[in-house]
Amino acid sequence: QVRLVESGGGLVQAGGSLRLSCAASGTFFRLNDMAWYRQAPGKQRELVAAITNGGTTNYADSVKGRFTISGDNAKSTVNLQMSSLRPEDTAVYYCKVTFLYSREYWGQGTQVTVSS
């Protein structure tokens, strides 16, 4: 059974930084496509950042230049470095990983709250 566990969320002041991590455990070949999504209260879940196994990245316009996604197959982790945080970044953040020869899995989410 594959499991994804996020960590690193919390409360931070506007302009601050946080680093989210998503650790995969269980039996799998390797992490393939990886992504972070977020869902704010009353809003739909949206893609924040994604990275392919080849290293190609994609970011939502609202986070470009502020967030950086990275994946580490040796450690089975995917990270999201968030800087210059804004109150509108407040949301539950979820990681999603598609494993080679397998399906996609979601983490349980971690709360990020940015105070003004």
Buried (B, 14 or more C-beta within 10 A) or exposed (E): EBEBBBEBBEEBEEEBEBBBBBBBEEEBEBBBBBBBBBBBEEEEBEBBBBBBBEEEBEBBEEBEEBBBBBBEBEEBBBBBBBBEBBEEBBBBBBBBBBBEEBEBBBBEBBEBBBEE
